[in-house]
Amino acid sequence: MFDAGLKLFGSSGSATCPYAGPIAITGSDPWPWQDSKSTSAGSGNFATNGAFLDNLEFADRDKERTFIDSIVSGPAHNQIAEGVETALSCILGRMAGYQKNEVTWDQMLAQKQNWQLGFSLERFA
């Protein structure tokens, strides 16, 4: 089962924001998400216009359209920097977890670890 999302913590509660499914805020001012299909339009319970949908109901479809449009119409999306930062963030978290203490970006980069991809990039050239 695929499961991704965010769990945010604050001084008065927390929010659960899954990739798909119900969003919820717990704590001193709770807010439970309910199925918008069973809520009458204009109720205002989930958005000012009462039209709140599943948190990411169309996200994948819209990302795919935007990506294809960027290739066809330009400029093409180049998210290499974001991908590198994401991978390095994962490595930083892994290193801190194994060392059981805080690790800085500089300390992580000084390790000069080499991770094998498990496939040949020449296949894509």
N, C-alpha and C positions, 0 to 999 in steps of 0.2 A: 504494500500500500504506500502511495506517495503522500508524504506529509511535510509541508513546509509552512512557515509563517513566522510571526513575531509574537513575543510576549514582552510587554512593556511594564515596568514597575515604577511606581511613584510613591510619594510619601503618604498618599491617602487611598491607594488602591493599585489595581493593575488592569491591563487591557490585553485581551487575547485576539490576535488578528491572523487567522489561518489563511492559507492560500485560497481555499474555498470553504465555504460553510459559515457557521454563525460567528459573528464578532460579539464580544462581551466585555463590559467594563465591570469590575468588581471593586468593592470598597465602600467609602463613605457616600458616594453618589453613583450607585450601580445603574447600568444600562444594558439590558439583555436584548439581543437581536431576535426578532421573530420573523417568520416566513412572510415576506412582503406580498406573496400571492394570496395570502389569507387576510390581508389588511386592505381595507377599502381605500381607494384613491382619495387623496386630499386629507387624510387623517392627520398628517403631520407628525406621526410617530417616528418616522425613520428619516425624513428629509423635509425641508420646508415645503416642498411640493407634494409630499407623501408618496414619492416614487422611488424610494430606496430599493435597490435590487441586491442580489448576492454580491458580496464585496468584490469579487473578481470575475463575475459572470462572463464578461466579454474581453477580459484582459488578454488572453492568448490570441484570440482572433484579431484584436486591434493591434497587438504588437506585430503579428505576422503581416498585416496589411501595411503598417507603417514601415516595416523593414523592406518589404517588396517595393513600396512606393519610393523609398530612398534609393534603391538600386536603379529603378526605371527612370526616375525624375531627377535624382541627385539632390543634394550631395549624399553619397552613401554613408551610412552610419559606420563609424569606426570606434568600437568599444574595446579596443585592445588594452588601453590603459586601465579601464575599469576591471577588465578580466584579470590583468596582472595584479592589481590591488586586491581583488577578491581572493586570488590564490595565495598571495603573500599574507593576507589577514588570516586565512585558514592555517597556514604554516606557523604564523606567530602564535595563534591560539593553541595549536598542537604542541609547540615547543614549551610554552608556558605551562601547559597541563602536565607534560612529562617532567619538567623541572620543578613543578609545584611552587613556582614563584613568578613574579612579574618579569617580563622580557620586553625590552625596548626594540623598536624597529632596527636601530643601529646594531644592537647585540645580535638580533636574528640575521641580519644581512652579513655581519662579520663571520658567521659560521660557514658561509660559502658551501652550503649543502647542495648536493646534486641529486635530483630526483629523475629517474628514468620514466619516460612517457609510456612505454609499453607498446609503442607502434612507431613506424617510420614516417617522418614528415615528408619524405621524398614522394610518398604515395599521393600527396596533395599538390605537388609542384607541377 
